[in-house]
Amino acid sequence: MKVSGNGQGKILTQDELRRLFTEGFLSPRDRALFGICLFTGCRVSEALALQTTDIKSGAITFRKSTTKGKHKTRIVDIPPGLAAMLGEYQLKPGVMFPGMRGVTERLTRFMADKILRDACKRIGVEGVSTHSFRRTALTQMSSAGIPLRTIQEISGHSDLGTLQRYLEVTPEQKRKAVSVIGF
């Protein structure tokens, strides 16, 4: 868990996610931004770099030029939960998350972090960072039995070792793992 900017962002529980998206985030824009981070496992900077043209045919394209490391373009399908959030957010052509007129072209990482901190304060959750959505998404996929190679394609990690550091293993998963051993 993140404390005073140190450590990894908290993995969010189902209840915390539900409360964040129903009570914490106040606008369709904020729900859309963090919904993209959660449902695609992307970094907040990748979501902030999106153009409205990057969303089409039921998928989001994260262009190579806007990803960390700039290794390759990723295309991630839009699941129904995210489609509903995007439908609620009134998109205008151009930058997906515009900044303040005349000040910044797009919403900044600093402002996204402030939006998240305020939302977490409203619902009383600590240790959350913008990276929590990425860690939560990747951990949920792993817990559901999705192969690491598939998760790697979605997350854009260049190697499995780095990806594995994102994933949290719960005490229940460890109990289940050892319960299958025997003869």
N, C-alpha and C positions, 0 to 999 in steps of 0.2 A: 504494500500500500504506500502511496505517496505521502510524505510528510514534509511540509515546508519546501516543496519543490524537489525533494530527494526521494529516490526509490522508484519503483515501477507503479504505474497507474493501477488502481484497484480494478479487479474483475467484478463487474456489476452482476447482481442477482436478478432474477426475473422480476421480482417485486420492485427493486430499485429502478430497473428499466421502465417498468410500467408507470411508476410514480414520476420519473423524470419526464417521460413523454406526455403524461396527462396533466401533471400539476407543476412541474418544474419549468419546462420551456413554455414561454408565453406566446410565441408567434409561430405561424406556419413555416416561416423562414428558418427559425431555430430548430424546429422539429425536422424539417427537410435536411438541413445541414448535418445534424448529428445522426439522423436516420440513415443518410448516405454512408457516414462513417461506420455505423453499426452493421447495416445490412450488406455492405460490400467489403468490410474489413480494411478500408483505406485509411490513410493518414489524413488528419484534418487539413494539412496544406494541399493534398491532392484534391480534396473535396472543394476547397476554396478556389482552386485553379480551374474548376470546371466551367465550360461554356454551355449555354443551353443546347447548342448543336451536338454536344457530347452525349446527349440523352436521346435515343431514338430506337425504334424497333424493339422495345422492351429490354434494353440494355444500356449500361453506362460505359463509356470509353474513357479510360484514364490514359491520356496521351503520354508517350515516352518522354516528351520534353518536360512534363510536369511531375514525373515520378522521381522518388529518391534514387539516385544512382543512374537514372535515365537509361536503364537497360532495355526495357521493351514496353510496348503498349499493352495494357490489360483491358479486357472487355468482360464485364460482370453482368449477369442477368439481374433484372429488377424483380425481386419477389413481391407478392401482393401487399405486404405490410408497408414496404417502401413506396410502392406505386400509389397507395392511398395518401401517404404523406406528401408525395410530389404533386398529386392531384389537388391537394388542399393549398399548395403554395402556387401563387399566381406568377408564372414565369414570364419574363419579358425577354425578347431576343438579346443576346450578348452574354455578359458575365452572369453566371448563375447566382452568385451572392455579391451584389454590388456593395461598395463601401459608401462612405459619406460623400455626397455630391461635392465635387470640387476639391476634395481632400485626398481620397484614395479611390482607385479604380474598383477595387474589390475589398470585401471584408477582410480584415487582417487576422493573423493567428492570435495576436494579442487580444483583439476584440472577441474572437470566438472563445478564447479561454475565459474571458470575463463573463460572457453569456453563460458558459457552463458553470463557473464558480457561483454565480448568482442563482442559477437553477438548483444547484446542489444545496446551497444554503436554504432555499425555500422548502426543500423536502427533508433537510437534516441528514445529508449523506456526506461523509468525509473521505479523503484519500483518492478522489476521482480526478483524472486529468483528461485532456482531449484524447490521449492515447488509450484510455480505458475502453473506448468503444472498439478499437482495433483488437486489443487483447481479449475483450469479451467475445467478439465475433469469432476469432480464431480458436479460442478455448471451447466455445459452444460447438463449433464444427468438429473439433477433435473429440469432444465428449460424445458426440453423436455417431462416432465411428467413421467419419469421413477420412479417407486416406491422406496422410501428410502431403503426398505429392500433389493431390488435388487442392488442398488448402494452400500449398505453396504457389500454385498457378493463380489463385484468387488474390493472395496477399502480395505477390510480387517479390517475395524473399528470394535472394539469389542462391542461398544454400539452406539445407534443412536444419543445420545446427543453430543458425540464427532464429529460424522459425520456432524451434523447440524451446528456446529461452522465453518465448512469449506465452507459452501454454502453461496453465496452472493445473496441477494434479490435486484433486480433492481427496480427503481421507476416505470417502466413500468409494472412489475409483480404485484406491489402493486396496481396500478391503475386498472389493469385487475381483480385482486382479489375482490376489492370492487365494481366493475361494475356489478358483477353477483348477488349482494345482492338486494333484493327488492321483490315486489309483484305486 
